[in-house]
Amino acid sequence: MATNLFENFIPISSKQWRQKIQFELDGADYNQTVIWNSPEDIQVKPFYHKDEFTKAAPVKTEATNFTICQNIFVFDVDKSIKRALETINRGAESLRFTIQNEQIDIQKLLENLPLENKSVYFNLNFISIDFVKSLDRISIQKKATFYCNLDPIGHFAREGNWLPTSDKNNFETIDKISKTTENLSLLSIDLGLYQNAGATITQQIAYSLAHANEYFNRIADIPQQIVFQISVGTNYFFEIAKLRALRMLFNVIVAEYNTNLECHFLVTPTKRNKTIYDYNVNMLRTTTECMSAILGGADAIANLPYDALYHKDNEFGDRIARNQLLILKHESYFDKVNNPADGSYYIESLTMQLAEKSLALFKNIEAEGGFLKLLNDGTIKKKIQESASKEQELFDAKKEVLLGTNKYPNKDDKMKHDLELFPFVKIKPRKTLITPIIEKRLAEKLEQERLELE
């Protein structure tokens, strides 16, 4: 006969726990000592208890379904084909191609790749009806799932100008494409831009939803799914809750349009906390960030190589990044339990609080004229800069720690000789319609000072 071991323990209420903690604090103030405030103005308690739990977030997490994605920048088609074949043979389950112009021979790129039942993402820095129609045709032939990841608003926010197109505007072109294709997901939301520029989690969720809402209002027929390209930071539990809250709120907003449109999460670790000094620590950061992505319900994860800031794409960095995900998926049992985060009092509380604050900010944006209006008048950029500046101040004061950089740095570490890429903000003088939102890492100023002294 089975015995319920919990019957041997007397239940302890949350009030009793607080009293015990207060006693152990030896006179220190409970609220100031063990409760901390996040940048999202969420009070994080030292423990979460059943008798204070109200309800679980109405979102279903599917943690076991994620695919391991490989990023490939397409410049030389033959080299890209070779790289894609190698990565598939070594464990990649999906691919993300970045394509700069429509002169790329897309038929040649894809014709010999084993893509049946695979997901392939295309980050296109242009809008071409003929190019997308070719993708649609190939996806049917290959029996593959293609995501075009067209994001004119994201491009506008990042570059300050709209995507080049032959039509009057980007939205009209996408509307035409949606009417002439049948097997493609067309739209994407570049949420990673806001995260890498320094936005809080609440801002990231609200801005990406307002960003999506612009598409709902401007494009008549959005086919299949919207891909959210998300960057996750190192605040482990908050990032799990971020993905859950975003999916929950997306479903709420979509329901208002009486459509069954779904969201698809393609997640990558952030660059904001990555460093060029003591660069191996980047592997630890990306590992926990990928874990947050999995537990938060990512559909695909493209890991960031530890040397992505300062090295050109290379086989070793790619292999290490891919192997991190392979170990998490097949050796750490992350593919065994579908909803490990669901029901955790702490994560459920974070999810609901982030959702409430993000929804309030989203409503604010809509009341003030919508995301594009606030993007045009500089409000979005200003708000992100304010959040980024606060985080930068914490980093500079060593209250936000990056090991090996602003705490316990290795003074003998030299990097000047190893920089193949320029790892800092690049200034490209050009005429733009708005001032772009700029991605910037926390360690940039400190690293530049160290490089000058080498």
C-alpha positions as CSV (number, residue, x, y, z in Angstrom):
1,M,0.0,0.0,0.0
2,A,1.4,3.4,-1.0
3,T,2.2,5.8,1.8
4,N,1.8,9.6,1.4
5,L,5.1,10.9,2.9
6,F,3.8,14.4,3.0
7,E,1.3,13.4,5.8
8,N,4.3,13.2,8.1
9,F,5.0,16.9,7.8
10,I,3.0,19.7,9.4
11,P,1.9,22.3,6.8
12,I,3.6,25.7,7.4
13,S,1.9,28.9,6.2
14,S,3.5,31.8,4.4
15,K,3.0,33.9,7.5
16,Q,5.0,31.4,9.6
17,W,7.8,31.4,7.0
18,R,8.0,35.2,7.0
19,Q,8.2,35.3,10.8
20,K,11.0,32.7,10.8
21,I,12.9,34.8,8.2
22,Q,12.4,38.0,10.1
23,F,13.7,36.3,13.2
24,E,16.9,35.1,11.4
25,L,17.4,38.6,10.0
26,D,18.2,39.8,13.6
27,G,16.4,43.1,13.4
28,A,17.1,43.9,9.7
29,D,14.2,45.1,7.6
30,Y,12.5,42.2,5.8
31,N,11.3,44.3,2.8
32,Q,14.7,46.0,2.3
33,T,16.9,42.9,2.9
34,V,15.3,40.0,1.2
35,I,12.9,41.6,-1.3
36,W,14.4,43.1,-4.5
37,N,13.0,45.2,-7.3
38,S,13.6,44.2,-10.9
39,P,14.0,46.8,-13.7
40,E,10.3,46.0,-14.6
41,D,9.3,47.2,-11.1
42,I,8.4,43.7,-10.0
43,Q,9.1,42.9,-6.3
44,V,10.8,39.5,-6.1
45,K,10.1,37.7,-2.8
46,P,12.4,35.3,-1.1
47,F,9.8,32.5,-1.3
48,Y,6.5,31.8,-3.0
49,H,3.8,29.8,-1.2
50,K,0.7,27.9,-2.1
51,D,-1.6,30.0,0.2
52,E,-0.6,33.2,-1.7
53,F,-1.0,31.6,-5.2
54,T,-4.0,32.9,-7.1
55,K,-4.0,31.4,-10.6
56,A,-1.8,29.9,-13.2
57,A,-1.1,31.8,-16.5
58,P,-3.4,30.6,-19.3
59,V,-0.6,29.5,-21.5
60,K,0.6,26.0,-22.5
61,T,4.3,25.5,-22.7
62,E,5.7,22.9,-25.1
63,A,9.3,22.7,-24.1
64,T,10.2,19.4,-25.9
65,N,9.3,20.5,-29.4
66,F,12.2,23.0,-30.1
67,T,14.5,22.5,-33.0
68,I,18.2,23.3,-33.1
69,C,18.7,26.0,-35.7
70,Q,21.8,27.0,-37.5
71,N,22.4,30.6,-38.7
72,I,24.0,31.0,-42.2
73,F,24.8,34.3,-43.8
74,V,24.6,33.8,-47.6
75,F,27.2,35.6,-49.6
76,D,28.9,32.8,-51.6
77,V,26.2,30.3,-52.5
78,D,28.5,27.4,-52.9
79,K,30.1,27.9,-49.5
80,S,26.6,28.3,-47.9
81,I,25.5,25.0,-49.4
82,K,28.5,23.3,-48.1
83,R,28.0,24.8,-44.6
84,A,24.3,23.9,-44.6
85,L,25.0,20.3,-45.5
86,E,27.7,20.0,-42.8
87,T,25.6,21.5,-40.1
88,I,22.6,19.3,-40.9
89,N,24.9,16.2,-40.8
90,R,26.2,17.4,-37.4
91,G,22.9,17.9,-35.7
92,A,21.2,21.0,-36.9
93,E,17.5,20.5,-37.3
94,S,16.5,23.8,-39.0
95,L,18.3,26.6,-40.8
96,R,18.1,30.4,-40.8
97,F,19.5,32.0,-44.0
98,T,20.3,35.8,-44.0
99,I,20.0,37.0,-47.6
100,Q,21.0,40.6,-48.5
101,N,19.7,40.9,-52.0
102,E,17.5,39.1,-54.6
103,Q,20.4,38.4,-56.9
104,I,21.2,35.3,-54.8
105,D,20.3,32.1,-56.8
106,I,17.8,30.7,-54.3
107,Q,17.1,27.6,-56.5
108,K,20.8,26.7,-56.5
109,L,21.1,27.3,-52.7
110,L,18.2,25.0,-51.8
111,E,18.0,22.3,-54.5
112,N,20.4,19.8,-53.1
113,L,19.7,20.3,-49.4
114,P,17.7,17.6,-47.5
115,L,14.9,19.8,-46.3
116,E,11.9,17.5,-46.2
117,N,9.9,18.1,-42.9
118,K,12.5,20.7,-41.9
119,S,11.9,24.4,-40.9
120,V,13.9,26.9,-42.9
121,Y,13.9,30.6,-42.0
122,F,14.9,33.4,-44.4
123,N,15.8,36.8,-43.1
124,L,15.4,38.9,-46.2
125,N,16.8,42.5,-46.3
126,F,14.5,43.3,-49.3
127,I,11.0,42.6,-50.5
128,S,10.6,40.9,-53.8
129,I,7.4,39.3,-55.0
130,D,9.2,37.0,-57.5
131,F,11.8,35.9,-54.9
132,V,9.2,35.0,-52.3
133,K,7.1,33.2,-55.0
134,S,10.2,31.1,-55.8
135,L,10.5,30.2,-52.1
136,D,6.8,29.2,-52.0
137,R,7.3,26.9,-55.0
138,I,10.5,25.3,-53.6
139,S,8.9,24.8,-50.2
140,I,6.1,22.8,-51.8
141,Q,8.6,20.7,-53.9
142,K,10.8,20.0,-50.9
143,K,7.8,19.4,-48.5
144,A,9.5,21.8,-46.1
145,T,8.2,24.6,-43.9
146,F,9.5,28.0,-45.0
147,Y,9.4,31.2,-42.9
148,C,10.2,34.4,-44.9
149,N,10.6,36.6,-41.8
150,L,9.7,39.8,-43.6
151,D,9.7,42.6,-41.0
152,P,9.6,46.1,-42.6
153,I,8.8,47.8,-39.3
154,G,11.7,46.0,-37.6
155,H,14.0,47.1,-40.5
156,F,12.6,50.7,-40.2
157,A,13.4,50.7,-36.5
158,R,16.9,49.2,-36.9
159,E,18.0,51.0,-40.1
160,G,15.9,54.2,-40.1
161,N,14.5,53.5,-43.5
162,W,12.0,51.1,-45.1
163,L,12.9,48.0,-47.0
164,P,13.5,48.6,-50.7
165,T,10.4,47.7,-52.8
166,S,8.9,48.5,-56.2
167,D,5.5,49.3,-54.7
168,K,4.4,52.4,-52.9
169,N,5.0,50.9,-49.5
170,N,6.1,47.7,-47.8
171,F,2.7,46.8,-46.5
172,E,1.1,46.8,-50.0
173,T,3.8,44.6,-51.3
174,I,3.4,42.0,-48.5
175,D,-0.4,42.2,-49.1
176,K,0.2,41.2,-52.7
177,I,2.6,38.4,-51.8
178,S,0.1,36.9,-49.3
179,K,-2.5,36.7,-52.1
180,T,-0.1,34.9,-54.4
181,T,1.6,32.3,-52.1
182,E,0.1,29.4,-50.3
183,N,2.7,27.6,-48.3
184,L,4.7,30.4,-46.5
185,S,4.8,32.2,-43.3
186,L,5.6,35.8,-44.3
187,L,5.9,38.1,-41.3
188,S,8.3,38.4,-38.4
189,I,8.8,40.6,-35.4
190,D,12.4,41.6,-34.5
191,L,12.0,41.6,-30.7
192,G,15.7,41.0,-30.4
193,L,16.4,44.5,-31.5
194,Y,14.7,45.9,-28.4
195,Q,16.4,43.5,-26.0
196,N,19.9,44.1,-27.4
197,A,19.3,47.9,-27.3
198,G,18.6,47.7,-23.6
199,A,14.8,47.6,-23.3
200,T,13.3,46.1,-20.1
201,I,11.4,42.8,-20.4
202,T,8.1,44.7,-20.1
203,Q,9.1,47.0,-22.9
204,Q,10.2,44.1,-25.1
205,I,6.8,42.3,-24.7
206,A,4.7,45.5,-25.2
207,Y,6.7,46.9,-28.1
208,S,6.7,43.6,-30.0
209,L,2.9,43.2,-29.5
210,A,2.3,46.8,-30.6
211,H,4.7,46.1,-33.5
212,A,2.6,43.0,-34.5
213,N,-0.6,45.0,-34.1
214,E,0.6,47.4,-36.8
215,Y,0.7,44.5,-39.2
216,F,-2.8,43.3,-38.1
217,N,-4.1,46.8,-38.9
218,R,-2.2,47.3,-42.2
219,I,-2.1,43.9,-43.9
220,A,-5.5,42.4,-44.8
221,D,-4.6,38.7,-44.9
222,I,-1.7,37.4,-42.8
223,P,-1.1,33.8,-43.6
224,Q,-0.2,31.0,-41.2
225,Q,2.0,32.3,-38.4
226,I,4.0,35.3,-37.2
227,V,7.6,34.5,-36.2
228,F,8.9,36.4,-33.2
229,Q,12.7,36.5,-33.4
230,I,13.6,36.8,-29.7
231,S,16.8,37.5,-27.8
232,V,16.9,36.1,-24.2
233,G,19.1,37.5,-21.5
234,T,20.7,36.0,-18.4
235,N,17.9,36.7,-15.9
236,Y,17.0,33.0,-16.0
237,F,13.5,32.8,-14.5
238,F,12.4,36.2,-15.9
239,E,13.3,35.1,-19.4
240,I,11.2,31.9,-19.0
241,A,8.3,34.1,-17.9
242,K,8.9,36.5,-20.7
243,L,8.3,33.9,-23.4
244,R,5.2,32.6,-21.6
245,A,3.8,36.1,-21.1
246,L,4.4,37.0,-24.7
247,R,2.6,33.9,-26.0
248,M,-0.3,34.5,-23.6
249,L,-0.8,38.1,-24.6
250,F,-0.4,37.4,-28.3
251,N,-3.2,34.9,-28.1
252,V,-5.3,37.5,-26.2
253,I,-4.8,40.1,-29.0
254,V,-5.3,37.7,-31.8
255,A,-8.6,36.7,-30.3
256,E,-9.8,40.3,-30.7
257,Y,-9.3,39.9,-34.5
258,N,-11.3,36.6,-34.6
259,T,-8.4,34.8,-36.3
260,N,-6.5,31.6,-35.5
261,L,-3.1,33.1,-36.3
262,E,-0.3,31.6,-34.2
263,C,3.0,32.8,-33.0
264,H,6.3,31.0,-33.6
265,F,9.3,31.7,-31.4
266,L,12.8,31.6,-32.9
267,V,15.1,32.4,-30.0
268,T,18.8,33.4,-29.8
269,P,20.9,34.4,-26.8
270,T,21.4,38.2,-26.4
271,K,24.6,40.0,-27.4
272,R,24.1,42.6,-24.8
273,N,25.9,40.8,-22.0
274,K,28.5,39.1,-24.1
275,T,32.2,40.1,-23.9
276,I,35.4,39.8,-25.9
277,Y,37.6,39.5,-22.7
278,D,37.3,36.2,-20.9
279,Y,35.2,35.1,-23.8
280,N,34.8,31.5,-22.7
281,V,32.4,32.8,-20.0
282,N,30.1,33.5,-23.0
283,M,29.5,29.7,-23.2
284,L,28.2,29.7,-19.7
285,R,25.9,32.7,-20.4
286,T,24.5,31.2,-23.6
287,T,23.9,27.8,-21.9
288,T,21.6,29.3,-19.3
289,E,20.0,31.5,-21.9
290,C,19.2,28.5,-24.1
291,M,17.8,26.7,-21.0
292,S,15.5,29.7,-20.4
293,A,14.4,29.5,-24.1
294,I,13.6,25.8,-23.9
295,L,11.7,26.1,-20.6
296,G,9.8,29.1,-21.9
297,G,8.5,27.2,-24.9
298,A,10.8,28.3,-27.8
299,D,9.9,26.6,-31.1
300,A,13.5,26.9,-32.4
301,I,16.8,28.0,-30.9
302,A,19.8,29.4,-32.8
303,N,22.6,29.5,-30.3
304,L,25.2,32.3,-30.4
305,P,28.8,31.1,-30.8
306,Y,31.1,32.2,-27.9
307,D,33.3,34.1,-30.4
308,A,30.6,35.7,-32.5
309,L,31.5,39.2,-31.4
310,Y,35.1,39.2,-32.7
311,H,35.5,36.2,-35.1
312,K,34.1,35.7,-38.5
313,D,31.8,32.7,-38.9
314,N,33.9,29.6,-38.3
315,E,33.3,25.8,-38.0
316,F,34.7,25.5,-34.5
317,G,32.5,28.3,-32.9
318,D,29.4,26.9,-34.8
319,R,30.1,23.4,-33.6
320,I,30.5,24.4,-29.9
321,A,27.3,26.4,-30.1
322,R,25.4,23.5,-31.7
323,N,26.8,21.0,-29.3
324,Q,25.6,23.1,-26.3
325,L,22.0,22.6,-27.6
326,L,22.6,18.9,-28.5
327,I,23.7,18.3,-24.9
328,L,20.8,20.1,-23.5
329,K,18.3,18.3,-25.7
330,H,19.6,14.8,-25.7
331,E,21.9,14.4,-22.7
332,S,20.2,16.7,-20.1
333,Y,16.7,15.4,-20.7
334,F,15.2,18.7,-21.8
335,D,13.4,16.8,-24.5
336,K,11.5,14.6,-22.0
337,V,9.2,16.9,-20.0
338,N,7.0,19.2,-22.0
339,N,5.9,21.7,-19.4
340,P,8.5,21.8,-16.6
341,A,7.9,25.5,-15.9
342,D,4.1,25.3,-15.6
343,G,2.8,25.4,-12.1
344,S,5.9,26.9,-10.4
345,Y,4.5,29.5,-8.0
346,Y,7.5,31.8,-8.8
347,I,7.4,31.5,-12.6
348,E,3.6,31.7,-12.7
349,S,3.7,34.9,-10.6
350,L,6.4,36.4,-12.8
351,T,4.4,35.5,-15.9
352,M,1.2,37.1,-14.7
353,Q,3.0,40.3,-13.4
354,L,4.9,40.7,-16.7
355,A,1.8,40.1,-18.7
356,E,-0.2,42.7,-16.7
357,K,2.5,45.4,-16.9
358,S,3.2,44.7,-20.6
359,L,-0.5,44.8,-21.5
360,A,-0.9,48.1,-19.7
361,L,2.0,49.5,-21.7
362,F,0.6,48.1,-24.9
363,K,-2.7,49.8,-24.3
364,N,-0.8,53.0,-23.6
365,I,1.0,52.8,-26.9
366,E,-2.3,52.2,-28.8
367,A,-4.0,55.1,-27.0
368,E,-1.2,57.4,-28.0
369,G,-1.6,56.6,-31.7
370,G,0.2,53.2,-32.1
371,F,3.7,51.9,-32.4
372,L,4.6,53.4,-35.8
373,K,3.6,56.9,-34.6
374,L,5.8,56.6,-31.5
375,L,8.6,55.1,-33.5
376,N,8.4,58.1,-35.9
377,D,8.4,60.7,-33.2
378,G,11.3,59.1,-31.3
379,T,9.4,58.0,-28.2
380,I,10.2,54.3,-28.5
381,K,14.0,55.0,-28.9
382,K,13.9,57.5,-26.0
383,K,12.2,55.0,-23.7
384,I,14.7,52.2,-24.6
385,Q,17.6,54.6,-24.1
386,E,16.4,55.5,-20.6
387,S,16.2,51.8,-19.6
388,A,19.6,51.1,-21.2
389,S,21.2,54.0,-19.4
390,K,20.0,52.7,-16.0
391,E,21.3,49.2,-16.8
392,Q,24.6,50.7,-17.9
393,E,24.9,52.7,-14.7
394,L,24.5,49.4,-12.7
395,F,27.2,47.7,-14.8
396,D,29.6,50.7,-14.4
397,A,29.0,50.6,-10.6
398,K,29.6,46.8,-10.6
399,K,26.1,46.2,-9.3
400,E,25.3,44.3,-12.5
401,V,28.2,41.8,-12.8
402,L,29.8,40.3,-15.9
403,L,32.5,38.0,-14.6
404,G,35.9,38.4,-16.2
405,T,34.9,41.9,-17.4
406,N,33.8,44.3,-14.6
407,K,34.6,41.8,-11.8
408,Y,37.6,39.5,-11.5
409,P,39.1,40.5,-14.8
410,N,42.2,38.7,-16.0
411,K,44.7,41.6,-16.5
412,D,46.9,39.4,-18.6
413,D,44.2,38.7,-21.1
414,K,45.0,40.3,-24.5
415,M,42.5,40.6,-27.4
416,K,43.8,43.2,-29.9
417,H,45.6,40.6,-32.0
418,D,42.5,38.3,-32.2
419,L,39.8,40.8,-33.5
420,E,38.7,39.7,-36.9
421,L,35.5,41.8,-36.6
422,F,34.8,45.2,-35.1
423,P,32.9,44.3,-31.9
424,F,31.6,47.8,-31.0
425,V,28.8,50.0,-32.3
426,K,29.3,50.9,-35.9
427,I,28.4,54.3,-37.2
428,K,27.2,54.4,-40.8
429,P,26.6,58.0,-41.9
430,R,23.5,58.0,-44.2
431,K,20.2,59.8,-44.7
432,T,17.4,58.2,-42.6
433,L,13.7,58.9,-42.0
434,I,14.1,58.3,-38.2
435,T,17.0,57.9,-35.8
436,P,17.6,54.2,-35.7
437,I,17.4,52.1,-32.5
438,I,21.0,51.1,-31.8
439,E,22.1,47.8,-30.2
440,K,24.9,48.2,-27.7
441,R,26.7,45.8,-25.4
442,L,27.2,46.7,-21.7
443,A,30.9,46.0,-21.8
444,E,31.8,48.1,-24.9
445,K,33.3,51.2,-23.2
446,L,35.3,49.1,-20.7
447,E,36.6,46.9,-23.5
448,Q,37.7,49.8,-25.6
449,E,39.6,51.3,-22.7
450,R,41.4,47.9,-22.1
451,L,42.2,47.6,-25.8
452,E,43.8,51.0,-25.9
453,L,46.2,50.0,-23.0
454,E,47.4,46.7,-24.6
